[in-house]
Amino acid sequence: MKNKFSIGQMSRLNNVSIKTLRYYDEIGLFRPYEVDLASGCRYYLIEQFKELEIILYLKMMGVPLKDIKKQLENRSLDDFISILENVRRITREKIEILKRIEQGLLTRVTELESTKNDTSIGKPYIEHLDSYNIIQVNKKVGSLKEFETELRQLKTHNEHIAPIVIGNIGYLVNIEERRNKESSYDGIFLLVDQKMHMQMDSMTPIDGGDFAIIRWREKKDEDRKYIEKLLRFIKVHNYQTEGPIYIRKIVDGIISNHSEEWLKEIRIKVNQLTPY
């Protein structure tokens, strides 16, 4: 029969492995037209090419094999439209996720580029920032183990919103409690880089405004030293603080082996006091 093809020929002509064709046969998704009882060789007809193309197309679109099998067993226009509409919905969701990832990467690249020629290292300054969102966990953290444990929980529940990478995670310290703690923090936070179209329960909005900021090249743990330096600057320039202190590593040893490139930041929202 001229239009009969061995499983090897079917594999080569349709760019699909022999293993996959055998598996499709086992689960009843795509059976050969004929099996030689003596040799066990599988043979397919040219008329089956279109059916295999549909299977491979739907699989590429992310349709589960069980749904493809259901469509082939109960073929109808409405069922096929329903499958394609579901694929379209899933595709839109994936596009939105990829857009958020791309925006987050752009934000991170822009920030990292700016650190190379930062002339304000070690000097407190005031910067006006637009509003942004964070995901915040208010739980005391006193060790690296506790931090990583809380971070894993944060990642499990929120990475679909904001992937956790160096630079967008950090500690928070409540102003009124800072003097009572030498080696612990009041929680952790995760920056949400991209704009969200809706407010989610897990996110804390940070209103735009003036922020007191200090950055330094960290070679040892000097958080407390720079917190006090920033707070003195705030007092001297007649500002008052609003909310907690946020501490994050922008560049560390995971990113660069060169300690002179390491960078840490403290920021806190402030308001200018009205002079008497």
Disulfide bonds with the S-S distance in Angstrom:
none
